[in-house]
Amino acid sequence: MVQTVRHFFPQLNTWLERLPDTRDRDRRVYATRFLAWWGIALYLLQLGSRRQLDYDRREGGPQVLTNLNRLAETQQTTLPVHDTLDHFLGHVPLTGWERVREQMVQRLLRMKALDAARLLGRPVLLLDATGLICFHRRHCPQCLMQRHGQHTLYLHHVLEAKLLGPAGVVVSLGSEFIENADAADARGRSAEEVKQDCELKALHRLAPRIKKTYPQLPFVLALDSLYGVGPVFALTQDLGWSYVVTFQEGRTPSLWQEFRALRPECPENALTRTWGDGRGQRFRWVNQLAYEDSDGRCWKLNALECTETTADHERQYFAWLTPLPVRRKTVEALAQKGGRERWKVENEGFNRQKNSGLNLEHVYSTDPEKWKAYYVVRQLAFILVQLLERGSLLRRLAVEWGRPVWKLFGSLKNVARRLLDSVRFVPWEAAWFDARQAGKLRIGLDSS
Ligand SMILES: [Zn+2]
């Protein structure tokens, strides 16, 4: 883990130390980067809650302080008490954490660590929204309100943009919290009376921010059918980006009909693949479908479909729309990287964070600014976890032990367990921290 961090992010401690920390300088017991690591470790070690963090790290092992000091390059003499992290997060604005994430992403881009997952030379951004927390009574003025029969639920959602990497790695690149801004007039009014924020509006805030941070990158957005509408097509065009969006009959019925009508007329636009495991894929496509959106704008869109048959004759059907050229040479990449990989945001990005110790739905703080900070800290940890799990270093270790990774650790959850044991009981060797040595390592991201 130490070597993975040093290899990919040799500057991480500098970045963490530069977090805008508004704590009183004279009364600080802990260095900024030490507390930042303390927070990242909460998720890295997949501890269920802050209390468990205290238990496991304070009383849990003789090496915790020494190892964390080495990781953060600090000389702290005690471990923080329970409220220290929460207090610290109250003193570091969200933008500070977002800046660290940006530095991590920029570094991965410079290393070209994620380039193998590009689609027609363009980096793929997977977008999806998820619920973060839900209350039965109003928790803050920005809560989204949703009527369920007699009850109103108060929710907070987040729209995530994750950069697709090889080996199923997805790197959080931007988060936009979906919340009602005109809070003042929400008081005492019903869900129907308040103009609710939504995913589409959040995308229109998030995308220009990403463009500002990464002006050179010609992103392809991988989107679900909700986003298959004129305003999103216009937004991506304005930004010089592209998209692959799930094509669904109900979202754009006239376009769907046209696709079905024209498909038999271009029989040459077909490709069949048969795989060793008995799986078969049949691709078909129609280019240059005309579409007029609700604002009267005209678009030329290319549609592609993939019918997949498993060895036991189960069939699955997928279809997408894109302005990118669909050809015999590109159709598979478009379907795979632009279309099928999108589930990774759900599976890797969210379900995994929910179902594993990363505890997406566990609210570490009810202070909206703080839990947003916890959320972004979690994204930082999740980047590290994935680089560790999918990096070839772990695989090489497994080869040395003569076992596959999953057998070495049982499951990926156990990687965190082992890591925790290691933090607690194993005196970490100085050589592991040698940045020059770590720089020389070749860590590829394994796709097997
Ligand atoms: Zn709220």
Residues whose N, C-alpha, C, O or C-beta is under 5 A from the ligand:
A	BS01	ZN	H139 C140 Q142 C143
